[in-house]
Amino acid sequence: MSNKILELAEKLKSKIYFDYNIGKHTWFRTGGNAKIFALIENNSELEIILNEIKNENFYVLGSGSNLLIRDKGYDGTVIKLGKSFSAIKITEDSLEVGASALDVNLSNFAYKNKIKDFEFFSGIPGSIGGAIKMNAGCFGGETKDNIRSIEIYNSHYEKKTILKKDIEFSYRSSNIKQNEIISKAIFNYNYGDTDLIKQKIKNIKNKRLSTQPIQKRTSGSTFKNPPNLFAAKLIEESGCKGLTYGNAYVSDKHANFLMNNGKANANDIENLGKIIIDKVYGKFNIKLEWEIKIIGE
């Protein structure tokens, strides 16, 4: 398969790399190499590449904010949608957003165009494709709130439009499969008061700066909140705040953030997470679920 991809690389505008250090594209800044890394130029080239790797492992990389690559790397193809998938535009009755657009860019675009109810995206580190797949949310908003439909490449690598009613959204998850690729989202929208929108974004920014270690090597919230509970509180009350493993540690600022001190490998981070899961389960009989995605060998 690598030889076929190599032949394709010479004919396409998309950039294709082999044995590529994919860890550097994650917010943790650690982890191994991907067998193939494909930076996709446009929809037609995405279809070509998908049809070439259809029986192989692949993973779609967004901004790398919610991902841990294991140290032995990923024995497959990592796909990243390029700039042509990041466009945001207003139509007469909808907001069209490319899957690789950053969540914060959508929030800023909405603010500049006096569109309300997208402020919470300013507090989500990631891209729209990932936000939809995991129904990302914070500060009272969730991605599913304003979704009308999505454009997706299904498991047969056919481009389809799926309406919101056919997507099963739940807390930090959806029924969109791993081998399905979101290329665009269509949102409903309403106009609002610019000053109120600006103030909401400012409040979210200030809240994050005061409570989260967002300027360091971390991947955001590590574990999902159990029903009616907060993972950070459970972690802290289990004696895990400030806990270390190798060069990874639990943030003193927010216990649901695992940190890389600059020298941690992926094994340090994953093992620290496993210790936290065990400690919380031992104290509260509650098993925390990973919110970050962990892939690789």
Buried (B, 14 or more C-beta within 10 A) or exposed (E): EEEEBEEBBEEBEBEBBEEBBBBEBBBBBBBBBBBBBBBBBBBEBBBBBBEBBEEBBBBBBBBBBBBBBBBEBBBBBBBBBBEBBBEBEEEEEBBBBBBBBBBBBBBBBBBEBEBBBBBBBBBBBBBBBBBBBBBBBBBEBBBBBBBBBBBBBBEEBEBEEBEBEEBEBEEBBBEBEEBBBBBBBBBBBEEBEBEEBEEBBEBBBEEBEEEBBBEBBBBBBBBBBBEEEEBBEBBBBBEBBEBBBBBBBBBEBBBBBBBBEEEBBBBBBBBBBEBBBEBBBEBBEBEBEBBBBBBBE
